[in-house]
Structures are given as structure tokens and as C-alpha cells.
Amino acid sequence: MTNSILQVEAYDTEVCRIVQDVLMTMTNYRVAPGGSAYTEQSGRATSAVFFAGEWSGAVLLECSLSMAFAFTAQLMQIPKPIQFDDDVFDALGELANMIGGNLKAVLPRGVSLSMPSVVEGSHYSVRVCGANRNKRMTFEGPDGPFWVTLVETAGGSAAR
């Protein structure tokens, strides 16, 4: 196998389909690609899972707190939270895990998936060390936009 760079843009269709399928199945939300461009705002949450093996990288789900609360209420069938609590952490982690797990099926063989990580706060940034390519996609949900980013890192090899 040769070391080659996987073009993350080649996975746009799969990422879009997976995000829509996971959110419909898990939260009963119909989401659509497109919508508001990415803007940095305070009061956001980001969940991520990381891939290692023949291909390495990450998938990140970023949303407003109101979207995180809406996802949590639908996923867990509970009243909409009013603060960021363990249920919200768990829900966002589970959504990233489901998106990553489904994406793993279309990535090169030999890829393993990490446990999810979740970050919440007013002023933060998430950087994936070793990232050499990324593709952020905007989706529109019932409580506004959210973003899914596929990141490729150096280290894996992929033959496609």
C-alpha cells in the first residue's frame, strides 16, 4: 500500500447522506445541507470522533447550544435541557459516534474509531493535530445551522 492523501471532498455525498440518515433515525429531524455559512460564535459545542489505521482523521459535529439541547431532547426523549449537562454531553457524543461509525464503513479498510470527545464553551477552538485537509459542511436543522467537518491527518495510508 502506498502513502497517499485521501481527498476529503470525495466523501461529500457520503457525509451528507450519513448525517441526514443518522439525524432522521436518532432524532427524527429532517436536516438539509446548506444554509448559513460558518461563523464563530460564543456558546457552542463540538463533538468529535477520531479515526486511526489505514486512514487517519476525525469527524466533528459543531452546533449552537440551542441545537445541542434540541438534539438531546429528541435523542433521549426528555424535556429540552436548559443547561449543558451530562445528558447533552452524552447525546452529542453519541451523534458524533453514530456519524463516525457510519462513515467508517465508506473509508478505507483497516480504520478504527475512538471514543467520542465533547467540548462546550464560549470561546474555544478545536484543532486536530497533524491535520492536512478538512472539509466543513453546513446543515440546516430545526434550531438553525450546524456543521460537520471531516478532517484528514498525516499518518495513515489510503489506497483508493
C-alpha positions in Angstrom: 0.0 0.0 0.0 1.3 3.4 -0.8 1.0 6.5 1.2 -1.4 8.8 -0.5 -3.7 11.6 0.5 -7.3 10.9 0.6 -9.3 13.7 -0.9 -11.9 14.5 1.8 -14.0 16.2 -0.8 -14.6 12.8 -2.4 -16.7 11.9 0.6 -19.1 14.9 0.4 -22.0 12.8 -0.8 -21.5 10.1 1.8 -21.1 12.6 4.7 -24.2 14.4 3.6 -26.2 11.1 3.4 -24.9 9.8 6.7 -25.6 13.0 8.6 -29.2 13.1 7.2 -29.8 9.4 7.9 -28.3 9.5 11.4 -30.3 12.5 12.5 -33.5 11.3 11.0 -33.1 7.9 12.6 -31.8 9.1 16.0 -33.7 12.4 16.5 -36.5 12.3 13.9 -35.1 15.6 12.5 -35.0 16.2 8.8 -31.9 18.2 8.1 -30.7 19.6 4.8 -27.3 20.5 3.5 -26.6 24.2 3.0 -27.8 27.2 5.0 -25.9 29.7 6.9 -22.1 30.0 6.4 -19.9 29.1 9.3 -19.4 31.9 11.8 -17.6 31.8 15.1 -20.0 32.4 17.9 -19.9 32.1 21.7 -22.0 29.3 23.2 -21.2 26.4 21.0 -20.5 22.7 21.4 -18.3 20.4 19.4 -18.3 16.6 19.5 -15.7 14.5 17.7 -14.5 11.0 17.0 -11.1 10.1 15.6 -10.1 7.6 13.0 -6.8 5.7 13.1 -5.3 3.0 10.9 -5.1 2.8 7.1 -6.6 6.3 7.1 -6.5 8.7 10.0 -8.5 11.8 10.7 -11.6 12.9 12.6 -15.2 13.9 12.1 -16.5 16.8 14.1 -20.1 17.9 14.8 -20.4 21.6 15.9 -23.6 23.3 16.9 -25.2 26.1 19.0 -26.2 25.2 22.5 -29.9 25.5 21.4 -29.3 22.9 18.7 -27.4 20.7 21.2 -30.4 21.0 23.6 -32.9 20.1 20.8 -30.8 17.1 19.7 -30.6 15.9 23.3 -34.4 16.2 23.9 -35.2 14.3 20.7 -32.5 11.6 21.1 -33.2 10.9 24.7 -37.0 11.6 24.6 -36.7 14.0 27.5 -37.7 17.7 28.0 -35.4 20.1 26.3 -32.5 20.8 28.6 -31.9 24.4 29.8 -28.2 24.0 30.6 -25.3 21.9 29.3 -25.4 18.8 31.4 -24.4 15.1 31.3 -27.3 14.3 29.0 -26.2 16.9 26.5 -22.6 15.6 26.6 -23.8 12.1 26.1 -26.2 13.0 23.2 -23.6 14.9 21.3 -21.0 12.2 21.8 -23.5 9.6 20.6 -24.3 11.6 17.5 -20.7 12.0 16.6 -20.1 8.3 17.3 -23.1 7.3 15.0 -21.9 9.6 12.2 -18.3 8.4 12.6 -19.3 4.7 12.8 -21.4 5.0 9.6 -18.6 7.0 7.9 -16.1 4.3 8.8 -17.9 1.9 6.5 -17.1 4.1 3.5 -13.5 4.9 4.5 -10.6 2.7 3.5 -10.4 -0.7 5.3 -8.5 -1.1 8.5 -9.7 2.1 10.2 -10.7 2.1 13.9 -12.8 4.6 15.7 -12.1 6.4 19.0 -14.5 7.1 21.9 -16.2 10.5 21.3 -15.0 13.7 22.8 -17.2 16.7 23.5 -16.2 20.3 24.1 -18.6 23.1 25.2 -17.9 26.7 26.0 -18.0 30.3 25.0 -14.6 30.9 23.4 -12.7 27.8 22.3 -11.3 26.3 19.2 -10.7 22.7 18.3 -7.7 21.7 16.3 -6.9 18.2 15.2 -3.1 17.8 15.4 -1.5 16.8 12.1 -4.5 17.9 10.0 -3.6 18.4 6.4 -7.0 18.6 4.8 -10.5 19.3 6.0 -13.9 19.9 4.6 -16.7 21.6 6.6 -20.3 21.1 5.5 -23.2 23.3 6.7 -26.5 21.7 7.5 -29.8 23.4 8.5 -31.7 21.9 11.4 -34.8 22.8 13.3 -32.9 25.1 15.6 -30.6 26.6 13.0 -27.4 25.7 11.3 -24.8 23.1 12.4 -21.6 22.0 10.9 -19.9 18.6 10.2 -16.2 18.6 9.4 -14.2 15.7 8.0 -10.5 16.1 8.8 -7.7 14.1 7.3 -4.5 13.8 9.3 -1.0 12.7 8.3 0.0 9.2 9.3 -2.4 6.9 7.6 -2.1 5.4 4.2 -5.0 5.0 1.8 -5.3 3.3 -1.5 -8.4 4.4 -3.4 
